[in-house]
Amino acid sequence: MKAAVFREMGKRMEIEDISISKPIGREVLVRLKAVGVCHSDMHILTGDLQLPLPAVLGHEAAGIVEEVGPEVHTIKPGDHVVVCLTFHCGHCEQCHGGNSHRCYTPDAMRKADEPPRLFKGDERFEPFMSMGAFAEQILVHESGCVAIRHDMPFEQASLIGCGVTTGLGAAIRSASVRPGESVAVIGCGGVGLSAIAGSAIAGAGRIFAVDRVASKLDMARTFGATDGVDGSKGNAVAQIMGMTNGRGVDHVLECIGLKQTIEDGYKMLAKGGTETIVGAARYDLKVEFSALAFLREKKVQGTMMGGVRNSIDIPRYVDFYMNGRLKLDDMISRRRPLEEINEAFDDMNTGAVARSVIVFDN
């Protein structure tokens, strides 16, 4: 199969012919139809996050099941699936406690004495997040595959594999936004737009979209934002405080992962408000908060993949799209073939796209 292989820091990915194993145990082989280009992959390309090389990146995927291992019981060949990186065992404390997204079972990876999933001769390739989706096929643990309705378009479905699920879940599940509450979403890329959509679905009374790119603020309104805050035109905290008569907002969903935006988000909170850190930051990033502000019962929390419960939430998010409540069509700024994977990341660097999608004609 063809795959985009990342071999060396500072070098662009190359399209190569590599081999993929047959499924064993609880593994599922999926022929991919669409893969979203997510900022988490960019963290590997820039070295902000570490990964053994050579590797195949990509983790926001949808496709059709071709083959399953002998221990797979919930997925069958022919199923249309979203592949989500929150693999889980189903029997640990986190799984039983309703937090399967925190599990990430070792079974998601092959053992050292088992053949590699991706290889070419004696050379092995590391699949990013145990997925490696910038390829024509993907071999993953059953728990990461969620069967979806066949009338759901693959391109839009792929976005639900990571960015949409993270943003929607951050608002609906992690922050538990309630009807009438106010929300500020910092960063209006794919995840931020999804957080705005989730806040709107949850019934937020006022949703402030915060970004430095005017076109993204315009797009944010189509996803449910009631107000735009242009960070390029002055201090975003001061703008939020001015627009709320000095009160602040009940929730901040920080969708960038930078020191400045995380700290600014905390300053935007009203008394008793909660900031939820959604954006993936550098592993060595440190942030600072005023200890005195904690006496106002302000809270800071993290979220992982929006607290997703794969088999429950992903079909619901698909239904949100199919019934018109989630405007994923507007989120896809550009479609490219696998051969243009590097150009897709160039687009991301310019800030010109909400989301690019790699599409496969297979």
VOGU-3710 file (C-alpha; in Angstrom, 3 decimals, decimal comma):
1> mkaavfremg> 0,000/0,000/0,000  1,000/3,651/-0,340  1,852/5,575/2,830  3,371/8,931/3,710  6,560/8,069/5,613  8,262/10,500/7,991  11,923/9,514/8,233  13,887/12,480/9,524  13,250/15,674/11,480  13,312/18,699/9,241
11> krmeiedisi> 12,548/16,652/6,133  9,236/16,338/4,334  7,252/13,116/4,215  7,727/10,856/1,207  5,120/8,595/-0,392  6,424/5,016/-0,264  5,093/1,524/-0,942  5,091/-0,372/2,356  3,390/-3,496/3,699  0,703/-3,869/6,340
21> skpigrevlv> 0,095/-7,039/8,365  -3,058/-9,108/8,474  -5,198/-8,660/11,613  -4,627/-10,888/14,622  -6,508/-11,037/17,922  -8,804/-8,025/18,255  -7,349/-6,112/15,316  -9,329/-4,601/12,441  -8,017/-3,841/8,956  -9,682/-0,783/7,415
31> rlkavgvchs> -9,359/0,588/3,890  -9,346/4,318/4,443  -11,553/6,697/2,497  -10,663/9,987/4,219  -8,179/11,256/6,821  -8,222/14,659/8,499  -5,003/16,632/8,863  -4,814/17,456/12,574  -2,476/19,776/14,476  -1,367/16,885/16,718
41> dmhiltgdlq> 0,483/15,452/13,705  2,209/18,814/13,275  3,623/18,487/16,808  5,563/15,429/15,614  6,845/17,169/12,487  8,135/20,104/14,527  9,607/17,983/17,317  7,291/19,361/20,009  6,265/15,746/20,644  8,619/12,784/20,277
51> lplpavlghe> 8,039/9,645/18,187  10,418/6,900/17,055  11,287/7,239/13,380  10,637/6,214/10,668  6,927/6,630/11,255  3,569/6,976/9,540  1,530/9,834/10,981  -2,209/10,473/10,772  -4,929/9,623/13,277  -8,256/11,184/12,178
61> aagiveevgp> -9,721/8,537/9,918  -12,796/6,919/8,396  -13,160/4,020/6,000  -14,562/0,552/5,295  -13,618/-2,588/7,217  -11,891/-5,172/5,018  -10,891/-7,884/7,494  -11,061/-8,588/11,224  -9,073/-10,723/13,642  -10,477/-13,926/15,159
71> evhtikpgdh> -11,332/-12,260/18,499  -13,285/-9,308/17,044  -16,996/-9,361/17,863  -18,323/-5,808/17,419  -17,096/-4,984/13,898  -17,462/-6,921/10,639  -16,178/-6,583/7,064  -18,187/-4,044/5,098  -18,892/-1,812/8,102  -18,323/1,901/7,640
81> vvvcltfhcg> -16,268/3,065/10,604  -14,779/6,083/12,305  -11,410/5,213/13,823  -10,774/6,962/17,149  -7,451/6,895/19,025  -8,987/6,177/22,450  -8,346/2,438/22,448  -9,467/0,682/25,619  -9,548/-2,731/27,265  -13,108/-2,651/28,669
91> hceqchggns> -12,289/-4,176/32,044  -9,964/-1,801/33,957  -10,970/0,728/36,637  -11,159/3,605/34,149  -13,302/1,631/31,696  -15,682/0,457/34,390  -15,870/4,005/35,734  -17,158/5,333/32,420  -13,834/6,871/31,404  -12,639/4,465/28,739
101> hrcytpdamr> -10,886/7,361/26,953  -8,307/7,310/29,787  -7,432/3,642/29,328  -5,347/3,326/26,149  -4,811/-0,414/26,522  -1,378/-1,902/25,723  -3,289/-4,270/23,430  -3,566/-1,317/21,029  0,085/-1,972/20,182  1,643/-5,200/19,009
111> kadepprlfk> 4,005/-6,941/21,413  7,733/-7,023/20,764  7,591/-10,719/19,810  4,793/-10,148/17,272  5,382/-9,024/13,681  5,126/-5,243/13,139  1,956/-3,759/11,742  3,817/-1,621/9,193  7,012/-2,771/7,511  9,083/-2,957/4,338
121> gderfepfms> 11,448/-5,898/4,292  13,256/-5,820/7,640  12,411/-2,164/8,264  9,645/-1,306/10,732  7,507/1,841/10,759  6,009/3,355/13,904  2,260/4,013/13,493  1,503/7,330/15,220  -0,938/6,818/18,103  -1,055/3,118/17,121
131> mgafaeqilv> -2,809/4,205/13,930  -0,631/5,541/11,099  -3,532/6,868/9,028  -1,663/8,715/6,280  -1,854/5,501/4,286  -4,297/3,592/2,148  -5,029/1,075/4,928  -4,887/1,056/8,697  -4,640/-1,805/11,209  -5,962/-0,980/14,680
141> hesgcvairh> -7,413/-2,412/17,869  -11,136/-3,163/17,686  -12,010/-0,727/20,509  -11,003/2,232/18,325  -13,404/1,352/15,498  -16,977/2,619/15,706  -19,502/1,481/13,118  -21,566/4,351/11,703  -24,568/4,708/9,411  -23,780/4,174/5,730
151> dmpfeqasli> -25,291/7,477/4,587  -22,670/9,459/6,512  -20,046/10,925/4,104  -16,535/9,649/4,837  -14,825/13,037/4,597  -17,012/14,530/7,299  -16,895/11,304/9,316  -13,096/11,374/9,441  -13,162/14,679/11,342  -15,193/13,027/14,089
161> gcgvttglga> -12,248/10,679/14,702  -10,389/13,383/16,631  -10,931/17,120/16,223  -14,718/17,232/16,224  -15,029/14,716/19,049  -12,468/16,625/21,105  -14,169/19,992/20,655  -17,763/18,820/21,017  -16,927/16,667/24,016  -14,926/19,441/25,691
171> airsasvrpg> -18,057/21,580/25,749  -20,739/18,945/26,298  -18,961/16,419/28,523  -15,800/17,866/30,064  -17,002/21,417/30,743  -20,669/20,380/31,004  -21,855/23,693/29,581  -25,415/24,349/30,722  -28,219/26,264/29,008  -27,795/30,020/29,313
181> esvavigcgg> -24,142/29,968/30,417  -21,485/32,056/28,681  -18,503/30,510/26,920  -15,294/31,863/25,391  -13,545/29,598/22,884  -9,918/30,529/22,230  -8,698/29,380/18,821  -11,070/28,802/15,927  -9,412/25,963/14,063  -11,138/22,612/13,641
191> vglsaiagsa> -11,206/21,819/17,362  -12,270/25,329/18,347  -15,094/25,409/15,810  -16,276/22,077/17,182  -16,141/23,472/20,730  -18,287/26,383/19,560  -20,740/23,969/17,957  -20,819/21,866/21,130  -21,481/24,951/23,256  -24,349/25,913/20,978
201> iagagrifav> -25,804/22,392/21,076  -25,542/22,499/24,895  -27,619/25,702/24,909  -25,008/28,314/25,853  -26,507/31,796/25,997  -23,504/33,675/24,668  -20,486/32,228/22,853  -17,383/34,361/22,300  -15,059/33,193/19,521  -11,484/34,397/20,091
211> drvaskldma> -8,906/34,371/17,286  -6,457/36,626/15,469  -7,728/35,765/11,969  -10,859/37,646/10,882  -11,969/34,943/8,432  -11,982/32,376/11,236  -14,181/34,631/13,341  -16,621/34,866/10,445  -16,670/31,081/10,165  -17,139/30,749/13,923
221> rtfgatdgvd> -20,497/32,508/13,652  -21,747/29,805/11,271  -20,962/27,247/13,977  -22,890/29,108/16,670  -20,681/31,920/18,013  -22,657/34,996/19,032  -19,669/37,330/19,357  -16,214/37,622/17,798  -13,083/38,787/19,613  -10,197/39,703/17,314
231> gskgnavaqi> -6,986/39,226/19,288  -5,012/41,143/16,673  -6,894/44,328/17,598  -6,036/44,489/21,260  -5,939/42,516/24,477  -8,488/39,702/24,236  -9,002/39,594/28,019  -9,857/43,287/28,119  -12,247/42,846/25,193  -14,066/39,964/26,904
241> mgmtngrgvd> -14,315/41,894/30,162  -15,645/44,935/28,330  -18,258/42,899/26,494  -19,439/41,265/29,744  -19,470/44,459/31,850  -16,488/43,235/33,851  -18,103/39,929/34,843  -16,174/37,476/32,675  -17,492/34,193/31,294  -18,647/30,966/32,913
251> hvleciglkq> -16,452/28,759/30,723  -13,293/29,139/28,705  -12,369/26,397/26,239  -8,721/26,930/25,300  -8,100/25,185/21,978  -4,552/26,240/21,096  -2,198/25,028/23,843  0,027/28,096/24,275  1,182/29,639/27,557  -0,267/33,060/26,682
261> tiedgykmla> -3,690/31,801/25,644  -4,009/29,421/28,604  -3,158/32,173/31,065  -5,405/34,683/29,296  -8,255/32,195/29,398  -8,049/31,981/33,179  -8,221/35,781/33,412  -11,415/35,787/31,338  -13,333/33,680/33,868  -16,142/34,954/36,033
271> kggtetivga> -16,236/34,000/39,705  -16,810/30,256/39,931  -15,908/29,829/36,263  -13,988/26,926/34,727  -11,253/26,927/32,112  -10,908/23,669/30,196  -7,563/23,156/28,464  -8,304/21,479/25,136  -5,269/22,405/23,035  -2,255/20,092/22,947
281> arydlkvefs> 0,756/21,933/24,380  4,471/21,205/24,276  5,457/18,583/26,839  7,762/21,080/28,622  5,320/24,020/28,719  4,686/25,605/32,138  1,848/28,021/32,905  1,259/30,413/35,817  -1,916/31,517/37,571  -2,595/33,953/40,359
291> alaflrekkv> -3,118/31,972/43,570  -5,410/34,707/44,860  -7,797/34,112/41,953  -8,492/30,623/43,288  -10,273/32,293/46,234  -12,855/33,351/43,670  -13,445/29,642/43,041  -12,069/29,736/39,533  -11,074/26,302/38,264  -8,714/24,904/35,650
301> qgtmmggvrn> -9,079/21,407/34,226  -7,879/19,351/31,308  -9,690/17,132/28,851  -8,606/14,211/26,742  -10,499/13,657/23,502  -13,477/15,445/25,007  -14,108/12,565/27,422  -15,424/10,518/24,503  -17,221/7,215/25,010  -16,542/5,820/21,556
311> sidipryvdf> -19,546/3,590/20,934  -21,993/6,043/22,539  -20,828/9,519/21,533  -19,479/9,053/18,008  -22,784/7,759/16,549  -24,517/10,691/18,274  -22,102/13,173/16,704  -22,786/11,567/13,329  -26,498/12,117/13,927  -25,820/15,755/14,861
321> ymngrlkldd> -24,318/16,205/11,391  -27,014/14,268/9,559  -29,827/16,267/11,185  -28,134/19,604/10,454  -27,016/20,573/13,953  -23,281/20,138/13,233  -22,011/21,927/10,108  -19,027/19,781/9,166  -19,262/20,697/5,468  -18,132/24,224/6,339
331> misrrrplee> -15,185/22,888/8,337  -13,522/21,187/5,362  -11,527/23,941/3,703  -9,564/21,804/1,254  -9,391/18,244/-0,066  -6,098/16,758/-1,232  -4,787/13,347/-2,359  -2,202/11,548/-0,230  0,551/12,728/-2,581  -0,106/16,298/-1,388
341> ineafddmnt> 0,216/15,560/2,332  3,084/18,027/2,801  1,120/20,780/1,091  -1,748/20,087/3,488  0,567/20,863/6,407  1,795/23,960/4,593  -1,843/25,101/4,489  -2,128/24,520/8,235  0,961/26,620/8,910  -0,489/29,577/7,048
351> gavarsvivf> -3,705/29,464/9,082  -5,657/29,547/5,825  -7,732/26,412/6,522  -10,025/25,139/9,245  -9,330/21,545/8,224  -7,770/19,830/5,235  -8,827/16,277/4,419  -6,817/13,645/2,573  -9,165/11,678/0,321  -8,539/8,282/-1,242
361> dn> -9,945/7,200/-4,593  -9,992/3,458/-3,933
//
